Amino acid sequence: MAYPKALLSRGEEVALDLHPHWRALVVPLGLVPVVVGVGTFLAVVVPSWSIQGWVRLAILVVALLLLAWFSLRPFLRWVSTHYVVTTNRIVLREGVLARSGRDVPLNRVNDVTFSHSVGERLFRSGTLVVESAGERGQVVLRDVPRVESVQRTVYDLVQEAEERDGRLDA
């Protein structure tokens, strides 16, 4: 789902619209066939007791709860987290039911740094830290795909914003 254009200011354009890296979904989605397989196996091997139906129902309920907590919840969190870089600001939006957001105007950005571990380098992702002039300090974006490219784009947009503001002041 793309960042809504209605939330942009006049003349503002989206440069990057990202979600956290897809590797955050590997374990949650990998659990789906495991839980379904184990649940199916257990439901099949339940002996023919008078409460067989109730035991199978309990297995189904437990499997659905496991899938909801360990697979659906992380997937919804991933889908609802947006890292957006526009020509005017950096936007962080996250949350499934309760939402939170943070905007950092590009003209307030002092520093843009990234870091990534060996594993993150293999997946071409990492953490982006945007330091801003203001009372809230920094914005930390975790699991950013192509983090080095994103850092370079943010830096370029900050430079363009400074040039625009410099021309307006002159």
Contacts in CASP RR format, 6 or more apart in sequence:
PFRMAT RR
TARGET T0000
AUTHOR 0000-0000-0000
METHOD contacts of the structure
MODEL  1
MAYPKALLSRGEEVALDLHPHWRALVVPLGLVPVVVGVGTFLAVVVPSWS
IQGWVRLAILVVALLLLAWFSLRPFLRWVSTHYVVTTNRIVLREGVLARS
GRDVPLNRVNDVTFSHSVGERLFRSGTLVVESAGERGQVVLRDVPRVESV
QRTVYDLVQEAEERDGRLDA
1 79 0 8 1.000
2 14 0 8 1.000
2 17 0 8 1.000
3 14 0 8 1.000
3 17 0 8 1.000
3 82 0 8 1.000
3 84 0 8 1.000
3 91 0 8 1.000
3 93 0 8 1.000
5 14 0 8 1.000
8 14 0 8 1.000
8 86 0 8 1.000
9 88 0 8 1.000
11 87 0 8 1.000
12 86 0 8 1.000
12 87 0 8 1.000
12 88 0 8 1.000
12 89 0 8 1.000
13 86 0 8 1.000
13 87 0 8 1.000
14 84 0 8 1.000
14 85 0 8 1.000
14 86 0 8 1.000
15 85 0 8 1.000
15 86 0 8 1.000
15 87 0 8 1.000
15 153 0 8 1.000
15 157 0 8 1.000
16 83 0 8 1.000
16 84 0 8 1.000
16 85 0 8 1.000
16 150 0 8 1.000
16 153 0 8 1.000
17 82 0 8 1.000
17 83 0 8 1.000
17 84 0 8 1.000
18 82 0 8 1.000
18 83 0 8 1.000
18 84 0 8 1.000
18 144 0 8 1.000
18 145 0 8 1.000
18 150 0 8 1.000
19 78 0 8 1.000
19 79 0 8 1.000
19 81 0 8 1.000
19 82 0 8 1.000
19 83 0 8 1.000
19 145 0 8 1.000
20 78 0 8 1.000
20 81 0 8 1.000
20 83 0 8 1.000
20 142 0 8 1.000
20 143 0 8 1.000
20 144 0 8 1.000
20 145 0 8 1.000
21 123 0 8 1.000
21 125 0 8 1.000
21 126 0 8 1.000
21 143 0 8 1.000
21 144 0 8 1.000
21 145 0 8 1.000
22 145 0 8 1.000
23 123 0 8 1.000
23 125 0 8 1.000
23 143 0 8 1.000
24 74 0 8 1.000
24 78 0 8 1.000
24 143 0 8 1.000
25 74 0 8 1.000
25 75 0 8 1.000
25 78 0 8 1.000
28 70 0 8 1.000
28 71 0 8 1.000
28 74 0 8 1.000
28 75 0 8 1.000
29 71 0 8 1.000
29 75 0 8 1.000
30 71 0 8 1.000
31 66 0 8 1.000
31 67 0 8 1.000
31 70 0 8 1.000
31 71 0 8 1.000
32 67 0 8 1.000
32 71 0 8 1.000
35 63 0 8 1.000
35 66 0 8 1.000
35 67 0 8 1.000
35 70 0 8 1.000
35 71 0 8 1.000
36 63 0 8 1.000
36 67 0 8 1.000
38 63 0 8 1.000
39 59 0 8 1.000
39 60 0 8 1.000
39 63 0 8 1.000
42 59 0 8 1.000
43 56 0 8 1.000
43 59 0 8 1.000
43 60 0 8 1.000
46 52 0 8 1.000
46 53 0 8 1.000
46 55 0 8 1.000
46 56 0 8 1.000
46 59 0 8 1.000
49 55 0 8 1.000
73 96 0 8 1.000
76 96 0 8 1.000
77 94 0 8 1.000
77 95 0 8 1.000
77 96 0 8 1.000
80 93 0 8 1.000
80 94 0 8 1.000
80 95 0 8 1.000
80 96 0 8 1.000
80 99 0 8 1.000
81 93 0 8 1.000
81 94 0 8 1.000
81 95 0 8 1.000
82 91 0 8 1.000
82 92 0 8 1.000
82 93 0 8 1.000
82 94 0 8 1.000
83 90 0 8 1.000
83 91 0 8 1.000
83 92 0 8 1.000
83 128 0 8 1.000
83 141 0 8 1.000
83 144 0 8 1.000
83 150 0 8 1.000
84 90 0 8 1.000
84 91 0 8 1.000
84 92 0 8 1.000
84 93 0 8 1.000
85 91 0 8 1.000
85 150 0 8 1.000
85 153 0 8 1.000
85 154 0 8 1.000
85 157 0 8 1.000
87 106 0 8 1.000
87 157 0 8 1.000
87 160 0 8 1.000
87 161 0 8 1.000
88 105 0 8 1.000
88 106 0 8 1.000
88 161 0 8 1.000
89 103 0 8 1.000
89 104 0 8 1.000
89 105 0 8 1.000
89 106 0 8 1.000
90 103 0 8 1.000
90 104 0 8 1.000
90 106 0 8 1.000
90 109 0 8 1.000
90 130 0 8 1.000
90 139 0 8 1.000
90 154 0 8 1.000
91 101 0 8 1.000
91 102 0 8 1.000
91 103 0 8 1.000
92 101 0 8 1.000
92 102 0 8 1.000
92 103 0 8 1.000
92 139 0 8 1.000
92 141 0 8 1.000
93 99 0 8 1.000
93 100 0 8 1.000
93 101 0 8 1.000
94 100 0 8 1.000
94 101 0 8 1.000
102 136 0 8 1.000
102 139 0 8 1.000
104 130 0 8 1.000
104 132 0 8 1.000
104 139 0 8 1.000
105 132 0 8 1.000
106 154 0 8 1.000
106 157 0 8 1.000
106 158 0 8 1.000
106 161 0 8 1.000
107 158 0 8 1.000
107 161 0 8 1.000
107 162 0 8 1.000
107 165 0 8 1.000
108 132 0 8 1.000
108 133 0 8 1.000
108 134 0 8 1.000
109 130 0 8 1.000
109 131 0 8 1.000
109 132 0 8 1.000
109 133 0 8 1.000
109 154 0 8 1.000
109 158 0 8 1.000
110 131 0 8 1.000
110 132 0 8 1.000
110 133 0 8 1.000
111 129 0 8 1.000
111 130 0 8 1.000
111 131 0 8 1.000
112 128 0 8 1.000
112 129 0 8 1.000
112 130 0 8 1.000
112 131 0 8 1.000
112 151 0 8 1.000
112 154 0 8 1.000
112 155 0 8 1.000
112 158 0 8 1.000
113 128 0 8 1.000
113 129 0 8 1.000
113 131 0 8 1.000
113 151 0 8 1.000
114 126 0 8 1.000
114 127 0 8 1.000
114 128 0 8 1.000
114 129 0 8 1.000
114 144 0 8 1.000
114 147 0 8 1.000
114 148 0 8 1.000
114 150 0 8 1.000
114 151 0 8 1.000
115 126 0 8 1.000
115 127 0 8 1.000
115 129 0 8 1.000
116 125 0 8 1.000
116 126 0 8 1.000
116 127 0 8 1.000
116 147 0 8 1.000
117 126 0 8 1.000
120 126 0 8 1.000
120 127 0 8 1.000
120 143 0 8 1.000
120 147 0 8 1.000
124 145 0 8 1.000
124 146 0 8 1.000
124 147 0 8 1.000
125 143 0 8 1.000
125 144 0 8 1.000
125 145 0 8 1.000
125 146 0 8 1.000
125 147 0 8 1.000
126 142 0 8 1.000
126 143 0 8 1.000
126 144 0 8 1.000
126 147 0 8 1.000
127 140 0 8 1.000
127 141 0 8 1.000
127 142 0 8 1.000
127 143 0 8 1.000
127 144 0 8 1.000
127 147 0 8 1.000
128 140 0 8 1.000
128 141 0 8 1.000
128 144 0 8 1.000
128 147 0 8 1.000
128 150 0 8 1.000
128 151 0 8 1.000
128 154 0 8 1.000
129 138 0 8 1.000
129 139 0 8 1.000
129 140 0 8 1.000
129 141 0 8 1.000
130 138 0 8 1.000
130 139 0 8 1.000
130 141 0 8 1.000
130 154 0 8 1.000
131 137 0 8 1.000
131 138 0 8 1.000
132 138 0 8 1.000
132 139 0 8 1.000
144 150 0 8 1.000
END
